[in-house]
Amino acid sequence: MRNTKLLFGSLALAGIGLGVSACTPPTTSAGPKPADSGVTAPASVAAVTGTGSVAGSGAGSGSPVTQGSGAGVNTGPGSYILAPMPAGTVQLERGQDGHLQAQVEMFGLTPGSSHAVSIQGPFGHRVGFPALTANSAGQADTTLTSNDRVRWLPPLSRFVVRLGTGSGDPLAAERIAETSVLPPRPEGGGVFAFHAVTFDTNGASFGRPAGRATLSYDSAAQTLTITVTAYGLNPGPHAAHIHLGSCQNQGPVKYMLADFTADANGDIIDQTRVVSGVTSVPAPGNWYLNLHQGGMNQILANGMPTLNFRPMLCTDITTFATAGSTPSGSPSASPSPSSSVSPSPAMPTGSPTMTMPTGAPSSSASSSPSGNPTAMPTHW
């Protein structure tokens, strides 16, 4: 099992590298090399994932990450490597007043969420910054200034993003992303890639999320079948949805899936969910699949996302394995989301039903006998 996990981690990193090569225009000027990324790329989120470009670098720029070709890598018809979330970079510079400036560009955060961020070493020393806040599409593009002047960083320091901001809340204190080890004196605008990580409330690490998914569409039966294998997740249920939009520009739910369930090791092994009543599939780039940190009964409270809403694995959907007769004409496409797409639109009416195959692991989320979640989110 350990070797299998390492294989998926290697495939994910290799796939991201391929995405950068395929999606970065040859005329784009290369900036600093993100630390530990293995590729030369511009100082932007797109440089790390090959998922788009950054339209601005100042605080409050609104929608910094443009819609690109997809987080995650398509490895064949309907087959994907799932990308860990969140993703992005931080660029560190020292101001003339001695404070550190951290230019953070990320996507794959919970829409509208706030996150405690800091530079800290393994011995408790830390450099504090104001909270990082995501916009309604789960993106952040802002410059944060350290609370204090900094001459040297603590030994073996990393830039850390936490799940929330609540003081004394173990769930909010969970790490969700961190960089590689930073130099003692970050100078010259060094750029460092974030790696998504998984921790529990006791501080135990489950490693980095990784996985794969296959999606097949049967036009005769009007069913969409999704099979997921994943590692490095929190044990327990994980809500999953197919959304309108993209991993880097999150939109509303299109189809809900019954929860996937990770075992005590944080693994999901070949679990399948089936959505019925799917009359057509869209043109490439209009849907994405994501798995959340918590189950369906954990990710919303009073219609708003909780800390457990955190997206953990995601891929933009560009192809489907197909079966059955081909519908007349080309498949009808869902509306292509604009760069300002927000999770606020309501769920489509007449949402299709979902079934779980016999022998599939049961979820702790409340569900009907058919395996359909009973709570249908209206905004997420």
C-alpha positions as CSV (number, residue, x, y, z in Angstrom):
1,M,0.0,0.0,0.0
2,R,2.9,2.4,0.8
3,N,4.4,1.8,-2.6
4,T,1.0,2.5,-4.2
5,K,0.8,5.8,-2.4
6,L,4.2,6.8,-3.5
7,L,3.3,5.9,-7.1
8,F,0.3,8.1,-7.1
9,G,2.3,10.9,-5.6
10,S,4.9,10.6,-8.3
11,L,2.2,10.4,-11.0
12,A,0.5,13.6,-9.7
13,L,3.8,15.5,-9.6
14,A,4.7,14.3,-13.1
15,G,1.2,15.2,-14.4
16,I,1.4,18.7,-13.0
17,G,4.8,19.2,-14.7
18,L,3.2,18.0,-18.0
19,G,0.4,20.5,-17.5
20,V,2.8,23.4,-17.1
21,S,4.5,22.5,-20.4
22,A,1.3,22.0,-22.3
23,C,-0.5,25.1,-21.0
24,T,2.2,27.8,-20.7
25,P,2.4,29.8,-24.0
26,P,5.9,29.9,-25.4
27,T,5.9,33.7,-25.4
28,T,5.4,33.8,-21.6
29,S,8.4,35.2,-19.8
30,A,9.7,32.9,-17.1
31,G,10.0,34.3,-13.6
32,P,11.7,32.8,-10.5
33,K,11.6,29.1,-10.2
34,P,9.2,28.0,-7.4
35,A,11.1,26.1,-4.7
36,D,10.7,22.4,-4.8
37,S,8.4,22.5,-7.9
38,G,10.8,20.9,-10.3
39,V,9.8,23.2,-13.2
40,T,10.7,26.7,-14.3
41,A,7.6,28.8,-14.3
42,P,6.2,32.3,-13.9
43,A,5.6,33.6,-10.4
44,S,1.9,32.7,-10.4
45,V,-0.6,30.0,-9.5
46,A,-0.5,29.0,-13.2
47,A,3.2,28.3,-12.9
48,V,2.6,25.6,-10.3
49,T,-0.4,23.8,-11.8
50,G,-0.6,24.7,-15.5
51,T,-4.2,25.8,-14.9
52,G,-4.4,29.3,-16.1
53,S,-2.8,32.7,-15.8
54,V,-2.9,35.4,-13.2
55,A,-4.7,38.5,-14.2
56,G,-3.4,40.7,-11.5
57,S,-1.1,40.8,-8.6
58,G,-2.5,43.4,-6.2
59,A,-4.7,42.9,-3.2
60,G,-8.4,43.1,-4.0
61,S,-8.0,42.3,-7.7
62,G,-11.2,40.2,-7.5
63,S,-10.7,37.2,-9.8
64,P,-7.0,36.7,-10.0
65,V,-6.9,33.3,-11.7
66,T,-8.3,33.0,-15.1
67,Q,-10.2,29.9,-16.3
68,G,-7.6,27.6,-17.8
69,S,-7.3,24.1,-19.1
70,G,-7.9,22.3,-15.8
71,A,-6.4,21.3,-12.4
72,G,-5.7,17.6,-12.5
73,V,-4.5,15.7,-15.5
74,N,-6.5,13.8,-18.1
75,T,-4.8,10.5,-18.7
76,G,-7.3,9.0,-21.2
77,P,-11.0,9.1,-22.0
78,G,-12.7,9.8,-18.7
79,S,-9.6,9.0,-16.6
80,Y,-8.0,11.7,-14.4
81,I,-5.3,12.2,-11.8
82,L,-7.0,14.3,-9.1
83,A,-5.1,17.4,-8.1
84,P,-4.6,18.2,-4.4
85,M,-6.2,21.4,-3.1
86,P,-5.5,24.2,-2.3
87,A,-2.7,25.1,-4.8
88,G,-0.6,28.2,-5.4
89,T,2.5,30.2,-4.6
90,V,3.9,32.7,-2.2
91,Q,6.5,35.3,-3.1
92,L,8.6,36.7,-0.2
93,E,10.3,40.0,-0.2
94,R,11.8,42.2,2.6
95,G,10.5,45.7,2.8
96,Q,12.7,48.7,3.7
97,D,11.1,48.8,7.1
98,G,12.2,45.3,7.9
99,H,8.8,43.7,7.5
100,L,8.3,40.7,5.2
101,Q,5.9,41.1,2.3
102,A,4.2,37.8,1.2
103,Q,2.4,37.9,-2.2
104,V,0.0,34.9,-1.9
105,E,-1.8,33.6,-5.0
106,M,-4.0,30.5,-4.4
107,F,-7.1,28.7,-5.6
108,G,-9.0,25.7,-4.4
109,L,-9.9,27.3,-1.0
110,T,-13.4,27.2,0.4
111,P,-15.3,30.2,-1.2
112,G,-15.3,33.1,1.2
113,S,-13.1,31.4,3.8
114,S,-10.5,33.0,6.0
115,H,-7.2,31.3,7.0
116,A,-4.5,31.9,9.6
117,V,-1.1,32.0,7.9
118,S,2.4,32.2,9.3
119,I,6.0,31.3,8.8
120,Q,7.0,28.8,11.4
121,G,9.7,26.3,12.2
122,P,9.5,22.9,14.0
123,F,10.5,24.4,17.4
124,G,7.5,26.7,17.9
125,H,9.0,30.0,16.6
126,R,6.7,31.8,14.1
127,V,6.3,34.9,12.0
128,G,2.7,36.0,12.0
129,F,0.7,37.6,9.2
130,P,-2.9,38.9,8.9
131,A,-5.5,36.3,7.8
132,L,-5.7,35.2,4.2
133,T,-9.3,35.5,2.8
134,A,-10.6,33.7,-0.3
135,N,-13.1,35.3,-2.7
136,S,-16.5,33.7,-3.8
137,A,-14.7,31.4,-6.3
138,G,-12.2,30.1,-3.7
139,Q,-9.3,32.3,-5.0
140,A,-6.9,34.5,-3.1
141,D,-4.5,37.1,-4.6
142,T,-3.2,39.5,-2.0
143,T,0.0,40.9,-0.3
144,L,0.3,40.2,3.4
145,T,2.8,42.1,5.6
146,S,4.3,40.4,8.6
147,N,3.1,41.6,12.0
148,D,6.7,42.2,13.2
149,R,10.1,43.1,11.6
150,V,12.1,40.0,10.6
151,R,15.8,39.7,10.2
152,W,16.2,35.9,10.2
153,L,13.6,33.2,9.8
154,P,13.4,30.4,12.4
155,P,15.4,27.3,11.4
156,L,13.6,24.9,9.0
157,S,10.7,27.3,8.5
158,R,7.8,26.8,6.1
159,F,5.0,29.2,5.1
160,V,1.9,27.5,6.5
161,V,-1.8,28.0,5.7
162,R,-4.4,26.7,8.2
163,L,-8.0,25.6,7.8
164,G,-9.5,28.5,9.7
165,T,-8.7,31.4,12.0
166,G,-10.5,30.4,15.2
167,S,-8.1,30.7,18.2
168,G,-8.1,27.5,20.3
169,D,-10.2,25.5,17.7
170,P,-8.2,22.3,16.8
171,L,-10.1,22.0,13.5
172,A,-9.3,25.5,12.5
173,A,-5.7,24.9,13.4
174,E,-5.2,22.0,11.0
175,R,-2.6,22.7,8.3
176,I,-4.0,22.5,4.7
177,A,-1.0,23.8,2.7
178,E,2.7,24.6,3.3
179,T,5.8,25.3,1.3
180,S,9.1,23.6,1.3
181,V,11.7,24.8,3.8
182,L,12.5,28.5,3.4
183,P,16.0,30.0,3.4
184,P,17.0,31.8,6.6
185,R,16.9,35.2,4.8
186,P,14.4,35.2,1.9
187,E,15.7,37.9,-0.5
188,G,15.1,38.9,-4.0
189,G,11.4,37.9,-4.3
190,G,11.8,34.2,-4.0
191,V,8.8,32.2,-5.1
192,F,7.7,29.1,-3.2
193,A,5.1,26.6,-4.2
194,F,2.4,25.4,-1.8
195,H,1.8,21.7,-1.3
196,A,-1.6,20.6,0.0
197,V,-1.4,18.5,3.2
198,T,-3.7,16.6,5.5
199,F,-3.7,16.8,9.3
200,D,-6.2,15.8,11.9
201,T,-7.1,17.8,15.0
202,N,-4.4,16.1,17.1
203,G,-1.7,17.2,14.7
204,A,-1.2,13.8,13.1
205,S,-0.3,13.9,9.4
206,F,-1.9,11.8,6.7
207,G,0.5,13.1,4.1
208,R,-0.5,14.9,0.8
209,P,-3.9,14.2,-0.8
210,A,-3.6,12.3,-4.1
211,G,-5.8,10.1,-6.3
212,R,-7.5,9.3,-9.6
213,A,-11.0,9.2,-10.9
214,T,-12.8,7.7,-13.9
215,L,-16.0,9.1,-15.4
216,S,-18.1,7.2,-17.9
217,Y,-21.4,8.2,-19.5
218,D,-24.1,5.8,-20.8
219,S,-26.3,7.8,-23.1
220,A,-28.8,5.0,-23.4
221,A,-29.3,4.5,-19.7
222,Q,-28.7,8.2,-19.0
223,T,-26.3,7.4,-16.2
224,L,-22.9,8.9,-15.2
225,T,-20.6,6.6,-13.3
226,I,-17.7,7.9,-11.2
227,T,-15.1,5.7,-9.6
228,V,-12.5,7.2,-7.2
229,T,-9.3,5.9,-5.6
230,A,-7.6,8.4,-3.3
231,Y,-5.0,8.6,-0.5
232,G,-3.9,11.0,2.1
233,L,-7.4,12.0,3.2
234,N,-9.0,12.3,6.7
235,P,-10.6,9.0,7.7
236,G,-14.4,9.1,7.3
237,P,-16.9,10.4,4.8
238,H,-16.1,12.9,2.0
239,A,-18.8,14.8,0.2
240,A,-18.3,14.9,-3.6
241,H,-20.0,16.9,-6.3
242,I,-19.8,17.7,-10.0
243,H,-19.9,21.4,-10.3
244,L,-20.3,24.0,-13.0
245,G,-17.1,26.0,-13.4
246,S,-13.5,24.8,-12.8
247,C,-11.2,23.9,-10.0
248,Q,-9.6,27.3,-10.1
249,N,-12.9,29.2,-10.5
250,Q,-15.5,27.3,-8.4
251,G,-19.2,27.4,-9.3
252,P,-22.5,25.9,-8.2
253,V,-23.3,22.2,-7.8
254,K,-24.5,20.4,-10.9
255,Y,-24.8,16.8,-9.5
256,M,-24.4,15.5,-6.0
257,L,-22.8,12.2,-5.3
258,A,-23.2,10.0,-2.2
259,D,-20.3,10.4,0.1
260,F,-17.0,8.5,-0.5
261,T,-15.6,7.0,2.7
262,A,-11.9,6.9,3.6
263,D,-10.7,4.1,5.8
264,A,-8.6,4.5,9.0
265,N,-5.5,5.0,6.8
266,G,-7.2,7.8,4.9
267,D,-7.6,5.7,1.7
268,I,-10.5,5.4,-0.7
269,I,-10.1,2.3,-2.9
270,D,-12.1,2.0,-6.1
271,Q,-15.4,3.3,-4.7
272,T,-18.1,3.9,-7.3
273,R,-21.1,6.2,-7.4
274,V,-23.8,6.4,-10.2
275,V,-25.9,9.4,-11.1
276,S,-29.0,8.7,-13.0
277,G,-31.2,11.0,-15.1
278,V,-28.2,12.6,-16.9
279,T,-29.5,13.5,-20.3
280,S,-26.3,14.8,-21.8
281,V,-22.7,15.8,-21.0
282,P,-21.2,19.2,-21.6
283,A,-18.5,20.4,-23.9
284,P,-15.0,20.1,-22.3
285,G,-14.2,22.5,-19.5
286,N,-17.6,23.3,-18.1
287,W,-17.7,20.8,-15.2
288,Y,-15.3,19.8,-12.5
289,L,-15.3,17.1,-9.8
290,N,-14.2,17.7,-6.3
291,L,-14.0,15.9,-3.0
292,H,-14.4,17.8,0.3
293,Q,-12.8,17.3,3.7
294,G,-16.0,16.3,5.4
295,G,-19.2,14.4,4.6
296,M,-22.4,16.0,3.3
297,N,-23.8,16.4,6.7
298,Q,-20.6,18.2,7.8
299,I,-19.8,20.7,5.1
300,L,-22.8,23.1,5.5
301,A,-24.3,24.9,8.4
302,N,-27.3,27.2,7.9
303,G,-26.7,27.0,4.2
304,M,-23.1,28.3,4.5
305,P,-19.8,26.4,4.2
306,T,-18.1,25.1,7.3
307,L,-14.5,24.4,7.9
308,N,-15.1,20.8,6.7
309,F,-16.2,22.2,3.3
310,R,-12.5,22.4,2.3
311,P,-11.9,21.1,-1.2
312,M,-9.2,18.3,-1.0
313,L,-9.1,16.8,-4.5
314,C,-10.3,18.2,-7.8
315,T,-10.2,17.8,-11.5
316,D,-11.7,19.7,-14.4
317,I,-13.7,17.4,-16.6
318,T,-12.6,17.4,-20.3
319,T,-13.6,13.9,-21.5
320,F,-15.9,11.0,-20.6
321,A,-15.7,7.3,-21.4
322,T,-18.9,6.6,-23.3
323,A,-21.2,3.7,-23.6
324,G,-24.7,3.2,-25.1
325,S,-26.1,4.9,-28.2
326,T,-24.9,8.3,-29.1
327,P,-27.6,11.0,-28.8
328,S,-28.5,12.7,-32.0
329,G,-26.4,15.7,-32.5
330,S,-23.6,16.8,-30.3
331,P,-24.0,16.7,-26.5
332,S,-25.7,19.8,-25.2
333,A,-23.2,21.9,-23.2
334,S,-23.9,23.4,-19.9
335,P,-23.4,27.2,-19.9
336,S,-19.7,28.1,-19.8
337,P,-19.0,29.9,-16.6
338,S,-17.6,33.3,-16.8
339,S,-14.5,34.5,-14.8
340,S,-16.9,35.9,-12.2
341,V,-18.8,32.7,-11.6
342,S,-20.0,32.4,-8.0
343,P,-21.3,29.5,-5.9
344,S,-24.5,31.5,-5.3
345,P,-26.8,30.2,-8.1
346,A,-29.4,27.7,-6.9
347,M,-29.3,24.0,-7.7
348,P,-30.8,23.0,-11.0
349,T,-34.4,21.8,-10.8
350,G,-35.1,18.2,-11.3
351,S,-31.8,17.1,-9.9
352,P,-31.1,13.5,-10.9
353,T,-31.0,10.6,-8.5
354,M,-27.8,8.8,-7.3
355,T,-27.3,5.2,-6.5
356,M,-24.5,3.3,-4.8
357,P,-23.6,-0.1,-6.2
358,T,-24.1,-3.2,-4.0
359,G,-21.2,-3.6,-1.6
360,A,-20.0,0.0,-1.8
361,P,-18.9,1.4,1.6
362,S,-21.6,3.2,3.4
363,S,-21.3,6.8,4.3
364,S,-22.0,8.3,7.8
365,A,-23.9,11.1,6.1
366,S,-27.6,11.0,6.3
367,S,-29.0,9.3,3.2
368,S,-32.1,7.8,1.8
369,P,-32.3,4.0,1.3
370,S,-31.3,4.4,-2.4
371,G,-28.0,6.1,-1.3
372,N,-29.2,9.6,-2.3
373,P,-28.2,12.4,0.2
374,T,-31.3,13.8,1.7
375,A,-29.9,17.3,2.2
376,M,-29.6,19.1,-1.2
377,P,-27.5,22.3,-1.0
378,T,-29.0,25.3,-2.6
379,H,-25.9,27.4,-3.0
380,W,-22.9,25.1,-3.0
